[in-house]
Amino acid sequence: MKQFVLVYLGGNPPSSEAEANQHYQKYVAWLTALGDAVVVPTIPLKDTRTVSPDGTIREGGTSAMSGFSIIKADSMQAVLSIAKNCPFLEIGGSLEVSEIMQMPNN
């Protein structure tokens, strides 16, 4: 079975703790429904730094990536169907879906 990364881009932060809890519960339900297809559940990112080729480090990133999940599925079409039901889309975010390439062992 292939593995795919779902990259979370953007999204609107919750306006209250109650809204955050409600959204979190939707995520838990979505992930639970996926069962064994979930390789790595939703991993939020924070405190991004960018390292340039010259070694310069600056705060922030060059993309709107806010997290990722790794899902296993038989095909791109199958994982896209899974992605369409992700609660992240309900808060104005979008998802980039990519197949993870398997690198040869050294």
C-alpha positions as CSV (number, residue, x, y, z in Angstrom):
1,M,0.0,0.0,0.0
2,K,1.3,3.5,-0.9
3,Q,1.8,6.3,1.7
4,F,0.7,9.9,1.1
5,V,1.3,13.1,2.9
6,L,-1.6,15.5,3.4
7,V,-0.1,19.0,3.9
8,Y,-2.3,21.5,5.7
9,L,-2.2,25.0,4.3
10,G,-3.7,28.1,5.9
11,G,-6.9,27.8,7.8
12,N,-8.6,30.1,10.1
13,P,-7.9,29.8,13.8
14,P,-10.9,29.2,16.1
15,S,-12.5,32.3,17.6
16,S,-13.1,30.6,21.0
17,E,-12.1,27.6,23.1
18,A,-15.5,26.1,22.5
19,E,-15.0,26.4,18.7
20,A,-11.6,24.9,19.0
21,N,-12.9,21.9,21.0
22,Q,-15.7,21.3,18.5
23,H,-13.3,21.3,15.6
24,Y,-10.9,19.0,17.5
25,Q,-13.7,16.5,18.0
26,K,-14.4,16.5,14.3
27,Y,-10.7,15.7,13.7
28,V,-10.8,12.9,16.2
29,A,-13.9,11.4,14.5
30,W,-12.3,11.8,11.0
31,L,-9.1,10.1,12.1
32,T,-10.9,7.4,14.0
33,A,-13.0,6.6,11.0
34,L,-9.9,6.2,8.9
35,G,-8.6,3.4,11.2
36,D,-5.4,1.7,10.1
37,A,-5.1,4.0,7.1
38,V,-3.6,6.6,9.4
39,V,0.2,6.2,9.6
40,V,0.9,9.6,11.3
41,P,-2.1,11.6,12.6
42,T,-2.4,15.3,12.3
43,I,0.9,17.0,13.3
44,P,0.6,20.8,13.7
45,L,3.7,22.9,13.1
46,K,4.7,26.1,14.9
47,D,7.8,28.4,15.4
48,T,9.0,27.9,11.8
49,R,12.5,29.1,10.8
50,T,13.9,29.3,7.3
51,V,17.6,28.4,6.7
52,S,19.0,29.9,3.5
53,P,21.8,28.3,1.4
54,D,24.2,30.9,2.8
55,G,23.3,29.8,6.3
56,T,21.2,32.8,7.2
57,I,18.3,31.9,9.5
58,R,15.1,34.0,9.7
59,E,11.9,33.6,11.5
60,G,8.9,32.3,9.5
61,G,8.5,30.2,6.5
62,T,8.0,30.6,2.8
63,S,4.8,28.6,2.7
64,A,1.5,28.5,4.6
65,M,2.1,25.0,5.8
66,S,0.6,24.5,9.2
67,G,0.8,20.8,9.6
68,F,0.7,17.4,8.0
69,S,-0.7,13.8,8.2
70,I,0.5,10.6,6.6
71,I,-2.2,8.3,5.2
72,K,-1.8,4.9,3.5
73,A,-4.1,4.1,0.5
74,D,-4.1,2.1,-2.6
75,S,-4.1,5.0,-5.0
76,M,-4.1,8.8,-5.3
77,Q,-7.8,8.7,-6.1
78,A,-8.5,6.9,-2.8
79,V,-6.5,9.3,-0.7
80,L,-8.1,12.3,-2.5
81,S,-11.5,10.9,-1.4
82,I,-10.2,10.8,2.1
83,A,-8.9,14.3,1.9
84,K,-12.2,15.7,0.7
85,N,-13.7,14.8,4.0
86,C,-11.0,16.4,6.2
87,P,-12.4,18.9,8.7
88,F,-9.5,21.2,8.0
89,L,-11.4,22.3,4.8
90,E,-14.3,23.5,7.0
91,I,-12.1,26.2,8.5
92,G,-10.9,27.7,5.2
93,G,-7.7,25.6,4.9
94,S,-6.6,23.7,1.9
95,L,-4.7,20.4,1.5
96,E,-1.9,19.4,-0.8
97,V,-1.7,15.7,-1.3
98,S,1.5,14.0,-2.5
99,E,2.6,10.4,-2.7
100,I,5.6,9.6,-0.6
101,M,8.5,8.2,-2.7
102,Q,10.3,5.3,-1.3
103,M,14.1,5.9,-1.3
104,P,16.4,2.9,-2.0
105,N,18.3,1.6,1.0
106,N,21.9,2.5,1.1
